[in-house]
């Protein structure tokens, strides 16, 4: 298309067909399905409501511990001591999920991680809280602070375990975001989540995540169950190099949790694809320059652009480079000089900055005189 001298809109791809989204229904009270790479939501059901997260809130306890391992302040072979409080509140006598720790044990951090992510040990979570912050109350303060840092807008913590408390709440959206942080920030530690069993104190327990046994590519994260929360699951799986994250709560049985989680995950892999639209630093448009030592400047996307689309939308993408032209020199490499707008039917448009790929210096006084003279004689091109 011909460009106006003082404005430009360059059509890079056409529109073909119309968007069609197949409906998905689930018995879960709250649910979200997220694409890991793009962060886009493929399915939403009451995802911002703060609800009892049960043991899924242990993911925040694990996140804090793994972050300290990553920064070097804690090592996997360090040991944590087991207090009487941890044993009484989270041990075998409680009848809840436990690692079966004993009072006075000195347990390696690596085993504590396994005791949480595989066995869902409440005692192990209290041990983490006490050894990092001195008490579970002070650790809850750290949990809430960390939630704010991660942008978790609908979460509050009162304990490290997820045991029922009126101030222990999380949304499905927050749990999905937290899961994404765990997977992306701790690739060397995430493998613990897919281990199917762990033995401690001569007691072997299996991982409760149903997808580890029923779905190829499933590799974490955490189950949960209380009477108020129902049966819950935060899970992730990889298929053909693409990872999805789902979080569901409020199901009525372990069987229902297993069936619904597998249905949602399978639907997401079947109905959606990721399309790489542009590579890092790929030039997508060229603009005229005013008062520049060069007459044009190329603009590119600073990072690769990947979009999650429904299978019916693959040929239904409109991308438009929007910028004002001519662009006045001087221009520095990396300056944002435009926007790439990506539009797909029934989705919120995505805007990506377009940046200059090189410096363009400003001409001197004589050059500006001739540029003005040329414009006076010939006008806009």
Protein Blocks (a to p, Z undefined) as FASTA:
>chain_A
ZZdfkbccddfbdcedjddddddddfbfbdcdddfklopafbdchklbccdekjmlmmmm
mmmmmmmmmnopacfkbccdddfklmmmmmmknopacehiaehiacdfklmmmmmmmnop
aklmmmmmmmmnopaklmmmmmmmmmmmnopabbccfbfnopacfklccdfklmmmmmmm
mmmmmmmlmmmmmpcbdceehiacddfblklmmpghiabjbdcddfklopaddddddeeh
iacddddehiabfklmmmmmmmmmmmmmmmpccddfbdghiafbdcddehiabfbdcddd
fbdcdddddfklmmmccddddddddddddddehiacbdcddddehiacdddddddfbdcd
dddfklmmmmmmmmmmnopZZ
